[in-house]
Amino acid sequence: MSGSLALITGAPGWLGTRFARVLVHGLPDVPALAEPDPERRIRCLVLPGIPTEVLTSISPRIELAPGDIRNRASLGEFFRGAEGATVFHLCGLIHPRRIRELYDINTEGTRNVLEAAAAAGVRRVIVISSNSPAGCNPRSDHLFDEKSPYNPYMSYGRSKKLAEDAVHEAQAAGKIETVILRPCWFYGPDQPPRQTRFFTMIKEGKAPIVGGGDSRRSMSYVDNTCQALLLAERVPSAAGKTYWVADRTPYTMNQIVDTVEGLLEKEFGMQVAHKRLRLPGLASAVALGADKVLQGLGLYNQEVHVLSEMDKTIACSIALAERELGYDPRIALEEGMRRSIRWCLDNRLGI
């Protein structure tokens, strides 16, 4: 893809910012992707009024194009001269102020990007979806794969499922190639404040553990996801496919919290409380009921929504991505959390 144009939505968000860094600096953990393409052109779609210093500080090679995926007419500058380009559609909303925003951004925004990309002659659009269109696993030992049926979890899951429908329609129309990637719970550098608060809660002994803490979660270290994005662009046969991408094995909630606590104390010299906010399984059931009522009214509360998921297993198999894309997630939980904590400290973010 030497010298080609990479178009990124979702910057300066978490994944968008990190992926821009990877395009400029390479991916050292993966030898085949360690060296960046110095001729690669990079253009990021940025919402007007959003601070962009984090992007301009990465490299002067990064072009900024103002626009809003909710308004197709605003995307002209972003898609200027985009024939043969690759779009990395990373923009998405997880925690809205109002439920309507999920559909405006995740569903209609994706449809606008696909239509504008096809009109501009873009070669391939790689779309970041989520685990939420598949919902929660029916058993603790179950793993989702690409044949698992849709069972969207709440409004976010439905908005992402509808976005995937739009991607399938664009592919079937024959005007553009598409690839869908389904990463899971993100962690890693360039993280937003909510992830840093999670570290603080663990340090202070306030991390919630619902039930026995044995529910499993697939997690996606951010650079592993960036690897999948690069591979999804390079592999011709990926066109029209959907892939789960995460760390190689799921982790229990106990394992996640124990890992962060151990790193904070033993490697970063922090005093930790060695406590957990232990809640009965009923707490998630009550939160789920409250979440359904709120979302039915068009409202959203992040704490209630997160608590509603805490007793559930959401885990996947990455076997298809390994086999067809050559996906090889090199960073697992302990090293990924180590890098996350170090990034917070290097950027003077309190934990």
TORMARMAR-890449 format. One record per residue (C-alpha): z, y, x; residue in three letters; residue number from 1. Coordinates in nm, 3 decimals. Example, Ala and Ser with C-alpha at 12.3 -4.5 7.8 and 13.67 -1.06 7.14 Angstrom:
{{0.780 -0.450 1.230} ALA 1}
{{0.714 -0.106 1.367} SER 2}
***
This chain:
{{0.000 0.000 0.000} MET 1}
{{-0.036 0.225 0.306} SER 2}
{{-0.088 0.589 0.217} GLY 3}
{{-0.078 0.530 -0.158} SER 4}
{{0.114 0.745 -0.404} LEU 5}
{{0.453 0.626 -0.532} ALA 6}
{{0.566 0.797 -0.850} LEU 7}
{{0.939 0.771 -0.928} ILE 8}
{{1.113 0.855 -1.255} THR 9}
{{1.491 0.859 -1.268} GLY 10}
{{1.556 1.066 -0.957} ALA 11}
{{1.799 1.208 -0.863} PRO 12}
{{1.977 0.930 -1.050} GLY 13}
{{2.153 0.641 -0.875} TRP 14}
{{1.866 0.396 -0.832} LEU 15}
{{1.598 0.666 -0.810} GLY 16}
{{1.771 0.839 -0.522} THR 17}
{{1.838 0.516 -0.340} ARG 18}
{{1.479 0.398 -0.383} PHE 19}
{{1.345 0.727 -0.250} ALA 20}
{{1.559 0.671 0.061} ARG 21}
{{1.420 0.320 0.098} VAL 22}
{{1.060 0.441 0.074} LEU 23}
{{1.129 0.698 0.346} VAL 24}
{{1.352 0.494 0.577} HIS 25}
{{1.272 0.130 0.502} GLY 26}
{{1.503 -0.157 0.409} LEU 27}
{{1.672 -0.276 0.732} PRO 28}
{{1.836 -0.581 0.573} ASP 29}
{{1.494 -0.735 0.497} VAL 30}
{{1.283 -0.770 0.815} PRO 31}
{{0.950 -0.772 0.628} ALA 32}
{{1.043 -0.445 0.457} LEU 33}
{{1.237 -0.282 0.739} ALA 34}
{{0.963 -0.043 0.850} GLU 35}
{{0.860 0.229 0.603} PRO 36}
{{0.503 0.340 0.554} ASP 37}
{{0.489 0.685 0.720} PRO 38}
{{0.174 0.767 0.523} GLU 39}
{{0.324 0.686 0.184} ARG 40}
{{0.321 0.977 -0.057} ARG 41}
{{0.628 1.004 -0.276} ILE 42}
{{0.659 1.213 -0.590} ARG 43}
{{0.969 1.229 -0.812} CYS 44}
{{0.981 1.347 -1.172} LEU 45}
{{1.281 1.578 -1.206} VAL 46}
{{1.429 1.721 -1.522} LEU 47}
{{1.412 2.102 -1.510} PRO 48}
{{1.748 2.256 -1.419} GLY 49}
{{1.882 1.944 -1.248} ILE 50}
{{2.002 1.997 -0.885} PRO 51}
{{1.759 1.829 -0.646} THR 52}
{{1.921 1.890 -0.305} GLU 53}
{{1.998 1.520 -0.266} VAL 54}
{{1.624 1.445 -0.283} LEU 55}
{{1.499 1.731 -0.065} THR 56}
{{1.757 1.637 0.199} SER 57}
{{1.607 1.289 0.234} ILE 58}
{{1.266 1.404 0.357} SER 59}
{{1.019 1.691 0.319} PRO 60}
{{0.764 1.421 0.226} ARG 61}
{{0.920 1.392 -0.119} ILE 62}
{{0.733 1.600 -0.376} GLU 63}
{{0.916 1.719 -0.687} LEU 64}
{{0.736 1.750 -1.019} ALA 65}
{{0.925 1.904 -1.312} PRO 66}
{{0.901 1.720 -1.641} GLY 67}
{{1.082 1.526 -1.912} ASP 68}
{{0.984 1.175 -2.017} ILE 69}
{{1.075 1.268 -2.374} ARG 70}
{{0.781 1.510 -2.374} ASN 71}
{{0.451 1.354 -2.269} ARG 72}
{{0.287 1.696 -2.247} ALA 73}
{{0.529 1.786 -1.964} SER 74}
{{0.413 1.497 -1.742} LEU 75}
{{0.082 1.645 -1.625} GLY 76}
{{0.200 1.760 -1.282} GLU 77}
{{0.376 1.430 -1.219} PHE 78}
{{0.058 1.232 -1.284} PHE 79}
{{-0.178 1.472 -1.108} ARG 80}
{{-0.416 1.276 -0.882} GLY 81}
{{-0.242 0.950 -0.969} ALA 82}
{{-0.544 0.720 -0.987} GLU 83}
{{-0.451 0.389 -0.818} GLY 84}
{{-0.085 0.492 -0.780} ALA 85}
{{0.225 0.286 -0.855} THR 86}
{{0.483 0.417 -1.100} VAL 87}
{{0.842 0.307 -1.050} PHE 88}
{{0.991 0.384 -1.390} HIS 89}
{{1.362 0.387 -1.311} LEU 90}
{{1.473 0.649 -1.562} CYS 91}
{{1.714 0.524 -1.825} GLY 92}
{{2.028 0.620 -2.011} LEU 93}
{{2.327 0.385 -2.033} ILE 94}
{{2.613 0.602 -2.158} HIS 95}
{{2.484 0.865 -2.405} PRO 96}
{{2.655 1.145 -2.589} ARG 97}
{{2.485 1.035 -2.911} ARG 98}
{{2.316 0.703 -2.990} ILE 99}
{{1.984 0.875 -3.073} ARG 100}
{{1.950 0.967 -2.704} GLU 101}
{{1.919 0.598 -2.609} LEU 102}
{{1.603 0.561 -2.816} TYR 103}
{{1.464 0.902 -2.719} ASP 104}
{{1.492 0.825 -2.346} ILE 105}
{{1.487 0.447 -2.304} ASN 106}
{{1.232 0.364 -2.573} THR 107}
{{1.014 0.666 -2.648} GLU 108}
{{1.042 0.794 -2.291} GLY 109}
{{0.911 0.463 -2.160} THR 110}
{{0.626 0.470 -2.410} ARG 111}
{{0.533 0.823 -2.297} ASN 112}
{{0.532 0.719 -1.930} VAL 113}
{{0.313 0.417 -2.001} LEU 114}
{{0.061 0.618 -2.202} GLU 115}
{{0.042 0.898 -1.945} ALA 116}
{{0.012 0.646 -1.661} ALA 117}
{{-0.276 0.463 -1.828} ALA 118}
{{-0.456 0.792 -1.896} ALA 119}
{{-0.415 0.893 -1.530} ALA 120}
{{-0.559 0.567 -1.393} GLY 121}
{{-0.235 0.438 -1.245} VAL 122}
{{-0.268 0.085 -1.106} ARG 123}
{{0.076 -0.061 -1.188} ARG 124}
{{0.395 0.049 -1.364} VAL 125}
{{0.716 -0.126 -1.261} ILE 126}
{{0.983 -0.078 -1.526} VAL 127}
{{1.357 -0.120 -1.476} ILE 128}
{{1.506 -0.281 -1.783} SER 129}
{{1.853 -0.437 -1.815} SER 130}
{{2.047 -0.749 -1.896} ASN 131}
{{2.133 -0.599 -2.236} SER 132}
{{1.815 -0.706 -2.423} PRO 133}
{{1.937 -1.064 -2.373} ALA 134}
{{2.293 -0.981 -2.475} GLY 135}
{{2.584 -1.202 -2.368} CYS 136}
{{2.575 -1.563 -2.256} ASN 137}
{{2.667 -1.820 -2.521} PRO 138}
{{2.893 -2.008 -2.276} ARG 139}
{{3.073 -1.918 -1.956} SER 140}
{{2.862 -2.167 -1.756} ASP 141}
{{2.529 -2.048 -1.901} HIS 142}
{{2.270 -1.848 -1.705} LEU 143}
{{1.996 -1.638 -1.861} PHE 144}
{{1.642 -1.691 -1.734} ASP 145}
{{1.305 -1.548 -1.829} GLU 146}
{{1.271 -1.793 -2.120} LYS 147}
{{1.598 -1.684 -2.283} SER 148}
{{1.545 -1.527 -2.627} PRO 149}
{{1.614 -1.164 -2.705} TYR 150}
{{1.960 -1.097 -2.847} ASN 151}
{{2.020 -0.728 -2.776} PRO 152}
{{2.375 -0.611 -2.720} TYR 153}
{{2.445 -0.300 -2.929} MET 154}
{{2.224 0.009 -2.934} SER 155}
{{2.161 0.023 -2.560} TYR 156}
{{2.030 -0.333 -2.565} GLY 157}
{{1.809 -0.260 -2.864} ARG 158}
{{1.666 0.054 -2.700} SER 159}
{{1.579 -0.146 -2.389} LYS 160}
{{1.433 -0.434 -2.588} LYS 161}
{{1.203 -0.188 -2.766} LEU 162}
{{1.108 -0.044 -2.427} ALA 163}
{{1.013 -0.394 -2.308} GLU 164}
{{0.803 -0.433 -2.624} ASP 165}
{{0.614 -0.117 -2.528} ALA 166}
{{0.556 -0.253 -2.177} VAL 167}
{{0.416 -0.579 -2.315} HIS 168}
{{0.185 -0.382 -2.546} GLU 169}
{{0.054 -0.172 -2.255} ALA 170}
{{-0.016 -0.484 -2.050} GLN 171}
{{-0.190 -0.657 -2.342} ALA 172}
{{-0.412 -0.353 -2.396} ALA 173}
{{-0.562 -0.417 -2.051} GLY 174}
{{-0.550 -0.056 -1.931} LYS 175}
{{-0.267 -0.093 -1.682} ILE 176}
{{-0.066 -0.355 -1.495} GLU 177}
{{0.306 -0.380 -1.568} THR 178}
{{0.610 -0.559 -1.427} VAL 179}
{{0.955 -0.563 -1.585} ILE 180}
{{1.266 -0.608 -1.369} LEU 181}
{{1.604 -0.683 -1.523} ARG 182}
{{1.886 -0.591 -1.285} PRO 183}
{{2.247 -0.625 -1.393} CYS 184}
{{2.564 -0.427 -1.322} TRP 185}
{{2.474 -0.190 -1.036} PHE 186}
{{2.691 -0.121 -0.734} TYR 187}
{{2.622 0.039 -0.398} GLY 188}
{{2.566 0.374 -0.223} PRO 189}
{{2.451 0.685 -0.410} ASP 190}
{{2.675 0.572 -0.694} GLN 191}
{{2.780 0.803 -0.980} PRO 192}
{{3.140 0.914 -1.043} PRO 193}
{{3.211 0.631 -1.288} ARG 194}
{{3.180 0.374 -1.008} GLN 195}
{{3.412 0.572 -0.781} THR 196}
{{3.666 0.587 -1.067} ARG 197}
{{3.648 0.207 -1.081} PHE 198}
{{3.760 0.192 -0.717} PHE 199}
{{4.042 0.437 -0.791} THR 200}
{{4.161 0.229 -1.085} MET 201}
{{4.175 -0.080 -0.863} ILE 202}
{{4.370 0.105 -0.595} LYS 203}
{{4.619 0.236 -0.850} GLU 204}
{{4.662 -0.101 -1.021} GLY 205}
{{4.494 0.011 -1.343} LYS 206}
{{4.182 -0.208 -1.338} ALA 207}
{{4.159 -0.382 -1.676} PRO 208}
{{4.148 -0.761 -1.678} ILE 209}
{{4.091 -0.905 -2.024} VAL 210}
{{4.218 -1.255 -2.089} GLY 211}
{{4.223 -1.468 -1.775} GLY 212}
{{3.964 -1.261 -1.588} GLY 213}
{{3.736 -1.564 -1.556} ASP 214}
{{3.434 -1.423 -1.738} SER 215}
{{3.136 -1.403 -1.502} ARG 216}
{{2.907 -1.111 -1.430} ARG 217}
{{2.581 -1.097 -1.243} SER 218}
{{2.579 -0.783 -1.030} MET 219}
{{2.294 -0.606 -0.853} SER 220}
{{2.360 -0.443 -0.518} TYR 221}
{{2.136 -0.138 -0.524} VAL 222}
{{1.938 -0.225 -0.209} ASP 223}
{{1.872 -0.574 -0.343} ASN 224}
{{1.719 -0.406 -0.648} THR 225}
{{1.512 -0.179 -0.422} CYS 226}
{{1.381 -0.491 -0.248} GLN 227}
{{1.271 -0.629 -0.585} ALA 228}
{{1.092 -0.303 -0.666} LEU 229}
{{0.893 -0.317 -0.343} LEU 230}
{{0.802 -0.682 -0.397} LEU 231}
{{0.702 -0.621 -0.760} ALA 232}
{{0.448 -0.370 -0.633} GLU 233}
{{0.306 -0.597 -0.364} ARG 234}
{{0.267 -0.932 -0.543} VAL 235}
{{-0.062 -0.937 -0.743} PRO 236}
{{0.044 -1.225 -0.966} SER 237}
{{0.352 -1.036 -1.087} ALA 238}
{{0.137 -0.836 -1.330} ALA 239}
{{0.251 -0.893 -1.687} GLY 240}
{{0.571 -1.074 -1.580} LYS 241}
{{0.943 -1.014 -1.635} THR 242}
{{1.199 -1.102 -1.367} TYR 243}
{{1.577 -1.113 -1.358} TRP 244}
{{1.699 -0.960 -1.030} VAL 245}
{{2.062 -0.963 -0.917} ALA 246}
{{2.280 -1.093 -0.637} ASP 247}
{{2.230 -1.463 -0.585} ARG 248}
{{2.545 -1.577 -0.768} THR 249}
{{2.752 -1.427 -1.049} PRO 250}
{{3.112 -1.319 -0.984} TYR 251}
{{3.423 -1.345 -1.200} THR 252}
{{3.605 -1.026 -1.292} MET 253}
{{3.902 -1.146 -1.087} ASN 254}
{{3.676 -1.193 -0.786} GLN 255}
{{3.526 -0.844 -0.822} ILE 256}
{{3.862 -0.670 -0.843} VAL 257}
{{4.023 -0.885 -0.570} ASP 258}
{{3.733 -0.812 -0.334} THR 259}
{{3.755 -0.435 -0.377} VAL 260}
{{4.134 -0.438 -0.349} GLU 261}
{{4.124 -0.641 -0.027} GLY 262}
{{3.865 -0.411 0.132} LEU 263}
{{4.055 -0.094 0.038} LEU 264}
{{4.374 -0.227 0.193} GLU 265}
{{4.267 -0.434 0.491} LYS 266}
{{3.956 -0.253 0.614} GLU 267}
{{4.007 0.105 0.495} PHE 268}
{{4.384 0.125 0.535} GLY 269}
{{4.460 0.240 0.182} MET 270}
{{4.782 0.167 0.000} GLN 271}
{{4.706 -0.037 -0.311} VAL 272}
{{4.932 -0.115 -0.604} ALA 273}
{{4.853 -0.489 -0.624} HIS 274}
{{4.864 -0.472 -1.003} LYS 275}
{{4.623 -0.525 -1.290} ARG 276}
{{4.612 -0.379 -1.637} LEU 277}
{{4.618 -0.716 -1.810} ARG 278}
{{4.500 -0.717 -2.169} LEU 279}
{{4.472 -1.001 -2.422} PRO 280}
{{4.133 -1.117 -2.533} GLY 281}
{{4.202 -0.949 -2.865} LEU 282}
{{4.164 -0.611 -2.690} ALA 283}
{{3.792 -0.667 -2.638} SER 284}
{{3.750 -0.792 -2.994} ALA 285}
{{3.917 -0.478 -3.131} VAL 286}
{{3.708 -0.258 -2.900} ALA 287}
{{3.392 -0.435 -3.016} LEU 288}
{{3.476 -0.362 -3.377} GLY 289}
{{3.546 0.002 -3.298} ALA 290}
{{3.226 0.026 -3.093} ASP 291}
{{3.019 -0.104 -3.384} LYS 292}
{{3.174 0.148 -3.622} VAL 293}
{{3.119 0.439 -3.382} LEU 294}
{{2.762 0.342 -3.301} GLN 295}
{{2.690 0.292 -3.670} GLY 296}
{{2.786 0.659 -3.712} LEU 297}
{{2.557 0.756 -3.423} GLY 298}
{{2.853 0.816 -3.189} LEU 299}
{{2.943 0.665 -2.854} TYR 300}
{{3.260 0.625 -2.647} ASN 301}
{{3.212 0.489 -2.296} GLN 302}
{{3.564 0.348 -2.254} GLU 303}
{{3.551 0.164 -2.587} VAL 304}
{{3.206 0.023 -2.511} HIS 305}
{{3.300 -0.099 -2.162} VAL 306}
{{3.620 -0.262 -2.292} LEU 307}
{{3.418 -0.443 -2.559} SER 308}
{{3.225 -0.625 -2.284} GLU 309}
{{3.514 -0.708 -2.052} MET 310}
{{3.578 -1.060 -2.185} ASP 311}
{{3.212 -1.161 -2.194} LYS 312}
{{2.997 -1.353 -1.949} THR 313}
{{2.669 -1.179 -1.863} ILE 314}
{{2.504 -1.387 -1.593} ALA 315}
{{2.150 -1.476 -1.492} CYS 316}
{{1.938 -1.697 -1.271} SER 317}
{{1.711 -1.524 -1.018} ILE 318}
{{1.515 -1.842 -0.941} ALA 319}
{{1.183 -1.712 -1.077} LEU 320}
{{1.201 -1.389 -0.874} ALA 321}
{{1.285 -1.592 -0.563} GLU 322}
{{0.994 -1.827 -0.620} ARG 323}
{{0.722 -1.583 -0.732} GLU 324}
{{0.819 -1.253 -0.567} LEU 325}
{{0.986 -1.387 -0.254} GLY 326}
{{1.303 -1.204 -0.364} TYR 327}
{{1.585 -1.267 -0.117} ASP 328}
{{1.901 -1.067 -0.197} PRO 329}
{{2.065 -1.038 0.144} ARG 330}
{{2.375 -0.841 0.041} ILE 331}
{{2.649 -1.008 -0.161} ALA 332}
{{2.969 -0.875 -0.316} LEU 333}
{{3.198 -0.823 -0.017} GLU 334}
{{2.942 -0.650 0.206} GLU 335}
{{2.802 -0.452 -0.084} GLY 336}
{{3.144 -0.324 -0.186} MET 337}
{{3.225 -0.248 0.178} ARG 338}
{{2.917 -0.027 0.201} ARG 339}
{{2.996 0.133 -0.134} SER 340}
{{3.347 0.231 -0.027} ILE 341}
{{3.226 0.359 0.309} ARG 342}
{{2.961 0.571 0.132} TRP 343}
{{3.232 0.727 -0.088} CYS 344}
{{3.444 0.812 0.214} LEU 345}
{{3.152 0.943 0.419} ASP 346}
{{3.063 1.173 0.129} ASN 347}
{{3.426 1.285 0.088} ARG 348}
{{3.463 1.136 -0.256} LEU 349}
{{3.823 1.057 -0.328} GLY 350}
{{3.921 0.702 -0.413} ILE 351}
***
